[in-house]
Amino acid sequence: MAGLTATGDDNADKAQEQLAKIQGPNRPIAELSMAKLDRAVYSQRQLEAVMEDFWFNHFNVFANKGADRWLLTAYVRDTIRPHTMGKFQDLLTATAKSPAMLFFLDNWQSVDPEAFKQHQQEIAMRRARYQDAFGGGFPADSQGATRPQQQDRGLNENYGREVMELHTVGVDTGYTQQDVIEMARVLTGWTVREPAP
């Protein structure tokens, strides 16, 4: 028995040494993996650990997509885990509003095209109003470059389609492209302010 404990301790020490070597953006992913394994092995709530894994896989986000590596810890802790054993509707809503999911499926950029055009016009009017104050143009930033024009944005159908195909009605169940567009409209407006990749 003593040999098993020592071997277990040795493995834990090696894992801690390996984790200590991991720095930067891969560290949160490694820590989440280790914590997930610990909960799966040592939890007194085995069913909850299995269901957390199931729901995380179902509502998965790609950890290596820009800011998601930094948002993943909060996603698991604040979105998946509290709803693991609850109502599906609550979990679906929580994942839809989660910064990690909003960023992963680019829903944070989804806007009503008409509202976006109006907003851009308002910005242009403000710039024109202050043009003389800045010597005939928009002021340069601290590096001397002027701000680029923002590209046209519109509805992003990624998450609307995913909600319908994967999380609710399923593929080939009779919904139309217009239904996907309307679902995208419903989900538009939930955003993340300038996530840094």
N, C-alpha and C positions, 0 to 999 in steps of 0.2 A: 504494500500500500504506500509506503514511504517513497518508493521508486516512482510510482504514478504521480504523486504530488510534486516531486522534484521535477519530473519531466513536464508536467503541466506548468509549473512555475517557470521553467526554462523557456518553454514556448511563449508564455506571456511576456517574459523579459525580452525575448527576441522580437516579438511583435512590437513592443514599446520602443525598442531600439530602431526598428525599421520605420515606425511612425515618426520618430524624432528626426529622421533624415529627410522626410518629405516636407518640403516648404512650398510656399506659393499657392497657386490656384488648385493644385491637386490635393492639398492637405484636407480641406473640408470633405472631399469625396472619400478619401481614405478613412477619416474619422467616422463618417456616416456608415461606411461598410463595416468597420470594427464594432460600432455601437449596435448595428443591426444584428450582427453575429452574436454579440453578447446577449442581447434581448432574446434571440431565438433559443439560445442554449440555457440561459439562467432564469428566464422569466417565470414567475409563478402563474402567469396568464398566457399559456401557450397558444390557445385559440386566438387571442387578441394579437399575438405576435405574427401568427400565420395570416390573419386577415389584414393586418397592416401591410405585410409583404404583398398580399394579393391586390389590395387597393392601390398600393404604390405602383405596382406593375400595370394595373389597368389605367390609371391616370398618370402615366409616366411622362417625365420630361427628360430631355437629353442634357446630362450634366456638363458636357463639353461645349454647349452653345453659349458663348459669351457670358453674360451676367448670371446665367442659371447656375453655374458652379457656386456662386456666392449666395444664391437664393434657395438652394436645395435644402439646406439645414432647416430653415424656417418653414419650407414647404412640408417636409416630413413632420416636424414638430407641431406646427400650428394648423396645418390643413388636413393632412392624412390621419395622423394619430388620434386627434380628438373625435373624429367622425368614423373611426374604424368599425365600431360596433353599433353605430347609429343608423339613421334613415338615409337611404341612397340619395334622396332629394337634397338633403343637407350637405352631403359630401359632394355632390355634383355642383351645387352652388358655391361651396367653399373653394373647390378647385378652379372653377371658372373665374373667381375673383382673385385668386392667388397670383402674386407677382411672378412667380416661377412659371405658371401656365400661361399667363398673359404674355410674358416674354418669349417662351418657347414657341408658341404658335403665332407670334407676331400680332396678337389681338390688341396689344398696347398701342399699336399704330393705327388701328382701325378707326376711321372717322366718317361721318356723313360727308360725302364729297361737296355738297352745296355749302355746308357749314364751314368746311375747310377753305373753300374759295372765298367766302365772305370774310373769314378771319384773315386770310392773306391780303385781301383788299384793305381791311382796316389797318394792318401793319404797314402796307404801302402808303396809305394816307398819312399815317403818323410820321413815317420817314420823310415824305414830301414836305410835311409841315415844318420839320426841324432841319431840312436840308441846308438852308442858309446858315444855320447855327454851326453846322459841321463843315463849312467850307465847300458846299456843293455836292456832298455825297454822304453815304453812310460811313460813320467813323470806323477806322481800322481797329482791329483788336490789338492786344499787347504785342503780338508778333508782326504787326504791320499788314496783315492780310485782311481783306474785306470779307464780310460774311457772304457765303454762297446762297444763291436762291434755293429755297426749299422745293423739293419735287412735289408734284401733285400727289395727293394721298386720297384714299377712298376706303370703301368697305373691304375688310379682310375676311374672307370666307373660311379660312382654315379651321378656326375653332367651331364656327357654326356647323360646318360639315361634319366635324369630328363628333360634336354633341349628338347630331342626328344619326350618323352611321354607327358609331361605336358605343355611345352611352344611352341612347333612348330607343328610337324606332327600328334601327338596323338598316342594312343595305337592301336595296331592291324591295322596299315596302310601300312604294307608291308616292313618295314625296318628290317634289319637282325642284328644279334649279331655283325657282322663285321662292320656294320654302326655305332653301339654304340661305338665300339673300335676306329673307325676312328674319331668320335666326341670327344672321350676322348683324343685322340692324339692332336686334334685341341686346346683343352682347357688346355693341359699340358704346364707348363711353367709359368702360372700366379700363383704367390705364395705369402705367407706372411712369413716373416723371423721370425721363432721361436715364434709363438704366445704363450703367457703364459696363462694357464688355471686358 
